[in-house]
Amino acid sequence: MIRRVKFENFRNYKKAEAEIRSDLVLILGKNGSGKTNFLESLFYLSNLYSFRAPDLALVKTEETFFALEAEDDRHRFEVVVETVPRVRRGNKIDGVKTKRTAWNSFGSVLFIPNDLNLFILGPGARRSFLNQTIVQKDKIYASSLAGLDHVLKQKTALLNDILAGKENPGALDFWNEQLCELSTVITEARRGFLDFFRIRFAEVYAKLTGFDNIFGIEYKSQPISLEILKAHEQAEIGSGSCLIGPHRDDFVIKKDGQLNIYNSSRGELRSQILTMKLLEAEFLAGRDKPVILLDDVFSELDEIRRAKLIENLSGSQIFITSTEEHHLPKLASSAQIFKVEDNGII
């Protein structure tokens, strides 16, 4: 459980600190007051990146660094990002410098209003959901994603040079080999995660809604090999882009044999997304359950779904932001409440 959070020059906070004494924490304030910044700090300490902006945008205006700190029941986590004279990042666990690749703080499950549109957004949103979850549990996957990004940038630049007559197509072989190796790791991890979803989805959805539907989860991934890449070589050169690889993956959910967006009401789609978030928390749970970060989503849910969500997250520490207290479930009376105003926490 998170016991303390400290901010310095982070977003709108000059200096602020919060002592946490509950598993259910409510963060209330007007729009623009900094409620989401509170959750963003916890997400950053969990993942070493923000869910909505690059590091430079997180530094308070006219300052040259930001610092975050949190303590749970066993460890202290510290992050400092400096922007002058150049961007430098420092991470510590219990006072010991820790490389980004070895960072192991606490798991987190984030739920923001835009997540309620996950099924109608493009494949990139669903890939982000997969990546954001799996990297917290699988460091090899995280490393492979970083490698994939590098390979795609290098290969794309090379494709454009070939199209311009500056390079020979044979130069693609090295990057294609790298792409195949990384793709195997990434697709296997994604398939394993979605297999977990496939097994548990209907049961968790039924607990959340009382409805007994049949669900199927389909992973849409193109097969990849050197032969397949060779067959698409001219098309890739002509387009100047990488047409094959896990950067184009997607997944869909079918309800009772039909794509869910065609036979589900808006309320049912929201319940399916809540099910995904519950399963994400279950997937990440190891020795400790992940911290749940709910950013202003209760205003988008009816009272029944709010209560069911909290009930099914029992045992996790939950942070909820809201503009108004009446959006919150009745059990909120026993929660710890912070109010954010005047760039501070009270």
C-alpha positions as CSV (number, residue, x, y, z in Angstrom):
1,M,0.0,0.0,0.0
2,I,1.2,3.5,-0.9
3,R,1.9,5.4,2.4
4,R,3.3,8.7,1.2
5,V,3.6,10.7,-2.0
6,K,5.8,13.8,-2.5
7,F,5.9,16.2,-5.4
8,E,8.4,19.0,-6.3
9,N,8.0,21.1,-9.5
10,F,5.7,18.5,-10.9
11,R,3.0,20.0,-13.2
12,N,1.2,22.7,-11.1
13,Y,2.7,21.6,-7.8
14,K,5.7,23.6,-6.4
15,K,6.0,21.4,-3.4
16,A,3.3,19.1,-2.0
17,E,3.1,16.0,0.1
18,A,0.3,13.6,1.1
19,E,0.3,11.0,3.8
20,I,-1.9,8.0,2.8
21,R,-3.8,6.1,5.5
22,S,-6.5,4.3,3.5
23,D,-7.0,1.7,0.8
24,L,-9.6,4.1,-0.8
25,V,-8.4,7.6,-1.5
26,L,-10.6,10.3,-3.0
27,I,-9.0,13.3,-4.7
28,L,-11.6,16.1,-5.1
29,G,-11.2,19.4,-6.9
30,K,-12.3,21.6,-9.7
31,N,-11.3,20.9,-13.3
32,G,-7.8,22.1,-13.9
33,S,-6.9,22.1,-10.2
34,G,-4.4,19.2,-10.5
35,K,-6.4,16.1,-9.6
36,T,-5.1,14.2,-12.5
37,N,-1.6,15.3,-11.8
38,F,-1.8,13.5,-8.5
39,L,-2.6,10.2,-10.3
40,E,-0.1,10.9,-13.0
41,S,2.7,11.1,-10.4
42,L,1.8,7.6,-9.1
43,F,1.6,6.2,-12.7
44,Y,5.0,7.8,-13.4
45,L,6.6,6.2,-10.3
46,S,5.1,2.9,-11.4
47,N,6.1,3.0,-15.0
48,L,8.7,5.8,-15.4
49,Y,6.7,7.6,-18.1
50,S,3.5,9.7,-18.1
51,F,0.3,8.4,-19.7
52,R,-0.4,11.8,-21.3
53,A,2.8,13.9,-21.9
54,P,6.5,13.7,-22.5
55,D,8.8,14.3,-19.6
56,L,9.7,17.9,-20.5
57,A,6.0,18.9,-20.3
58,L,5.8,17.6,-16.7
59,V,8.2,20.2,-15.3
60,K,6.5,23.2,-13.6
61,T,6.7,26.4,-15.7
62,E,10.0,28.3,-15.2
63,E,11.6,25.4,-13.3
64,T,14.4,23.1,-14.5
65,F,13.5,19.8,-12.9
66,F,10.8,17.7,-11.3
67,A,11.1,15.2,-8.4
68,L,8.7,12.5,-7.3
69,E,8.8,10.3,-4.3
70,A,6.6,7.6,-2.9
71,E,6.8,5.0,-0.1
72,D,4.9,1.8,0.2
73,D,5.0,-0.8,3.0
74,R,8.5,-1.9,2.2
75,H,10.3,0.5,-0.2
76,R,10.9,4.2,-1.1
77,F,10.9,5.1,-4.8
78,E,12.4,8.4,-6.1
79,V,12.6,9.9,-9.6
80,V,14.3,13.1,-10.7
81,V,14.2,14.5,-14.2
82,E,16.4,17.5,-14.9
83,T,16.1,19.6,-18.1
84,V,19.1,22.0,-17.7
85,P,21.8,22.0,-19.0
86,R,20.5,18.8,-20.7
87,V,17.8,16.2,-20.0
88,R,19.0,13.8,-17.3
89,R,17.0,11.2,-15.4
90,G,17.8,9.6,-12.0
91,N,15.9,6.8,-10.4
92,K,16.4,5.3,-6.9
93,I,14.9,2.5,-4.9
94,D,15.6,2.7,-1.2
95,G,18.3,5.3,-2.0
96,V,20.1,3.0,-4.5
97,K,20.4,4.2,-8.1
98,T,18.4,1.9,-10.4
99,K,18.5,1.6,-14.1
100,R,15.3,2.1,-16.0
101,T,15.5,-1.5,-17.3
102,A,15.7,-2.7,-13.7
103,W,13.0,-0.5,-12.3
104,N,10.6,-2.6,-10.1
105,S,8.3,-0.4,-8.0
106,F,4.5,-1.2,-7.8
107,G,2.1,-2.2,-10.4
108,S,-0.7,0.2,-11.6
109,V,-3.9,0.0,-13.5
110,L,-5.1,3.3,-15.0
111,F,-8.6,4.0,-16.0
112,I,-9.3,7.3,-17.8
113,P,-12.5,8.5,-19.5
114,N,-11.1,7.9,-23.0
115,D,-10.7,4.2,-22.1
116,L,-14.5,4.0,-22.4
117,N,-14.0,4.5,-26.2
118,L,-11.4,1.7,-26.5
119,F,-13.5,-0.4,-28.9
120,I,-14.3,2.4,-31.3
121,L,-10.8,3.9,-31.4
122,G,-8.1,2.7,-33.8
123,P,-5.9,-0.4,-33.2
124,G,-3.2,1.9,-31.7
125,A,-5.3,2.4,-28.6
126,R,-5.7,-1.3,-28.1
127,R,-2.0,-2.0,-28.7
128,S,-1.2,0.7,-26.1
129,F,-3.5,-1.2,-23.6
130,L,-1.6,-4.4,-24.3
131,N,1.8,-2.7,-24.0
132,Q,1.0,-0.7,-20.9
133,T,-0.1,-3.8,-19.1
134,I,2.5,-6.4,-20.2
135,V,5.6,-4.2,-19.7
136,Q,4.8,-4.0,-16.0
137,K,5.2,-7.8,-15.7
138,D,7.6,-8.7,-18.4
139,K,11.0,-6.9,-18.6
140,I,12.0,-8.8,-21.7
141,Y,8.8,-7.6,-23.4
142,A,9.6,-4.0,-22.4
143,S,13.1,-4.4,-23.9
144,S,11.8,-5.9,-27.0
145,L,9.3,-3.0,-27.5
146,A,12.2,-0.5,-27.2
147,G,14.1,-2.6,-29.7
148,L,11.1,-2.7,-32.1
149,D,10.8,1.0,-32.0
150,H,14.5,1.4,-33.0
151,V,14.3,-1.2,-35.7
152,L,11.2,0.4,-37.3
153,K,12.8,3.8,-37.3
154,Q,16.0,2.5,-38.9
155,K,14.1,0.4,-41.5
156,T,11.8,3.2,-42.4
157,A,14.7,5.6,-43.0
158,L,16.4,2.9,-45.1
159,L,13.2,2.3,-47.2
160,N,13.1,6.0,-48.0
161,D,16.7,6.0,-49.0
162,I,16.2,3.0,-51.3
163,L,13.2,4.7,-52.9
164,A,15.4,7.7,-53.5
165,G,18.1,5.5,-55.0
166,K,20.6,6.2,-52.2
167,E,20.7,2.6,-50.9
168,N,20.5,-1.0,-52.1
169,P,17.5,-3.2,-51.1
170,G,20.0,-5.8,-49.8
171,A,20.6,-3.5,-46.9
172,L,17.1,-4.4,-45.6
173,D,18.2,-7.9,-44.6
174,F,19.8,-7.0,-41.3
175,W,16.8,-5.0,-40.1
176,N,14.4,-7.7,-41.3
177,E,16.3,-10.3,-39.2
178,Q,16.1,-8.1,-36.2
179,L,12.4,-7.4,-36.8
180,C,11.6,-11.1,-37.0
181,E,13.4,-11.9,-33.7
182,L,11.7,-9.1,-31.8
183,S,8.3,-9.9,-33.3
184,T,8.4,-13.4,-32.0
185,V,8.9,-12.2,-28.4
186,I,6.3,-9.5,-28.6
187,T,3.5,-11.6,-30.3
188,E,4.0,-14.5,-27.9
189,A,3.7,-12.2,-24.9
190,R,0.6,-10.6,-26.3
191,R,-1.0,-13.9,-27.2
192,G,-0.4,-15.2,-23.7
193,F,-2.0,-12.1,-22.2
194,L,-5.0,-12.4,-24.4
195,D,-5.3,-16.1,-23.7
196,F,-5.7,-15.1,-20.0
197,F,-8.4,-12.7,-21.0
198,R,-10.1,-15.3,-23.1
199,I,-10.3,-17.8,-20.2
200,R,-11.5,-15.3,-17.6
201,F,-13.6,-12.7,-19.5
202,A,-17.1,-14.2,-19.4
203,E,-16.8,-15.1,-15.7
204,V,-15.6,-11.6,-14.6
205,Y,-18.2,-9.9,-16.8
206,A,-21.0,-12.0,-15.3
207,K,-19.8,-11.0,-11.8
208,L,-19.9,-7.4,-12.8
209,T,-23.2,-7.3,-14.6
210,G,-25.2,-10.5,-13.8
211,F,-25.4,-11.2,-17.5
212,D,-24.4,-14.6,-18.9
213,N,-22.9,-14.0,-22.3
214,I,-20.4,-15.9,-24.4
215,F,-17.3,-13.9,-25.3
216,G,-14.4,-14.5,-27.6
217,I,-11.2,-12.6,-27.9
218,E,-9.4,-12.7,-31.2
219,Y,-5.7,-11.6,-31.6
220,K,-5.1,-10.1,-35.0
221,S,-1.4,-10.4,-35.9
222,Q,0.2,-10.8,-39.3
223,P,2.5,-13.8,-39.6
224,I,6.1,-12.6,-40.1
225,S,9.2,-14.3,-41.6
226,L,12.1,-13.3,-43.8
227,E,10.2,-14.9,-46.7
228,I,7.0,-12.8,-46.0
229,L,9.0,-9.6,-45.6
230,K,10.8,-10.4,-48.9
231,A,7.4,-10.8,-50.6
232,H,6.3,-7.4,-49.4
233,E,9.6,-5.7,-50.1
234,Q,8.6,-3.7,-53.1
235,A,5.3,-2.6,-51.5
236,E,7.3,-1.4,-48.4
237,I,9.8,0.5,-50.6
238,G,7.0,2.0,-52.6
239,S,5.2,3.2,-49.5
240,G,8.3,4.1,-47.6
241,S,6.9,2.4,-44.5
242,C,7.0,-0.9,-42.6
243,L,3.9,-2.8,-43.6
244,I,4.5,-6.0,-41.6
245,G,5.2,-6.4,-37.9
246,P,3.6,-6.2,-34.4
247,H,3.3,-2.5,-34.7
248,R,0.1,-3.3,-36.7
249,D,-1.4,-5.8,-34.3
250,D,-4.9,-5.5,-33.0
251,F,-7.4,-7.5,-31.0
252,V,-11.2,-7.7,-31.1
253,I,-13.9,-8.9,-28.7
254,K,-16.9,-10.9,-29.9
255,K,-20.0,-11.1,-27.8
256,D,-22.3,-14.1,-28.5
257,G,-20.4,-14.7,-31.8
258,Q,-20.7,-11.2,-33.1
259,L,-18.3,-8.2,-32.9
260,N,-19.2,-6.5,-29.7
261,I,-19.6,-3.0,-31.1
262,Y,-22.5,-4.4,-33.3
263,N,-24.6,-6.1,-30.6
264,S,-23.8,-4.2,-27.3
265,S,-25.4,-1.2,-25.9
266,R,-23.2,1.7,-24.7
267,G,-23.7,0.5,-21.1
268,E,-22.7,-3.0,-22.1
269,L,-19.5,-1.8,-23.8
270,R,-18.6,0.1,-20.7
271,S,-19.1,-3.0,-18.6
272,Q,-16.8,-4.9,-21.0
273,I,-14.1,-2.2,-20.6
274,L,-14.5,-2.4,-16.8
275,T,-14.1,-6.2,-17.2
276,M,-10.8,-5.6,-19.1
277,K,-9.6,-3.3,-16.3
278,L,-10.5,-5.8,-13.6
279,L,-8.6,-8.5,-15.6
280,E,-5.7,-6.2,-16.0
281,A,-5.5,-5.9,-12.2
282,E,-5.8,-9.6,-11.8
283,F,-3.1,-10.2,-14.4
284,L,-0.7,-7.9,-12.7
285,A,-1.3,-9.1,-9.2
286,G,1.6,-11.0,-7.7
287,R,2.8,-10.7,-4.2
288,D,1.1,-7.3,-4.1
289,K,-2.0,-6.2,-6.0
290,P,-1.5,-3.2,-8.3
291,V,-2.6,0.3,-7.3
292,I,-5.8,1.3,-9.1
293,L,-5.9,4.8,-10.6
294,L,-9.4,6.0,-11.6
295,D,-9.3,9.4,-13.2
296,D,-12.7,11.1,-13.3
297,V,-14.5,8.0,-14.7
298,F,-17.3,7.7,-12.1
299,S,-19.1,10.6,-13.7
300,E,-19.3,8.5,-16.8
301,L,-20.8,5.4,-15.0
302,D,-24.1,4.9,-13.3
303,E,-24.4,4.1,-9.6
304,I,-24.7,0.4,-10.1
305,R,-21.5,0.2,-12.2
306,R,-19.6,2.4,-9.8
307,A,-20.5,0.2,-6.8
308,K,-19.8,-3.0,-8.7
309,L,-16.4,-1.7,-9.9
310,I,-15.3,-0.9,-6.3
311,E,-16.7,-4.2,-5.0
312,N,-14.7,-6.2,-7.6
313,L,-11.5,-4.2,-6.8
314,S,-11.7,-5.2,-3.2
315,G,-8.2,-5.8,-1.8
316,S,-6.5,-3.2,-4.0
317,Q,-5.6,0.3,-3.0
318,I,-7.7,2.7,-5.1
319,F,-7.2,6.3,-5.9
320,I,-10.2,8.1,-7.4
321,T,-10.4,11.7,-8.8
322,S,-13.7,13.5,-9.1
323,T,-15.0,17.1,-9.3
324,E,-18.0,16.3,-7.1
325,E,-18.4,14.0,-4.1
326,H,-21.9,12.9,-5.1
327,H,-20.4,11.0,-8.1
328,L,-18.7,8.6,-5.6
329,P,-20.1,5.4,-4.2
330,K,-21.8,5.4,-0.8
331,L,-18.9,3.6,0.8
332,A,-16.8,6.7,0.1
333,S,-17.8,8.0,3.6
334,S,-15.1,5.7,5.1
335,A,-12.4,6.8,2.6
336,Q,-9.5,9.3,3.0
337,I,-10.3,12.5,1.1
338,F,-7.9,15.0,-0.3
339,K,-9.0,18.3,-1.8
340,V,-6.8,19.9,-4.5
341,E,-6.9,23.7,-4.7
342,D,-4.5,26.6,-5.1
343,N,-1.8,24.2,-6.5
344,G,-1.8,22.3,-3.2
345,I,-3.3,19.3,-1.4
346,I,-5.4,19.7,1.7
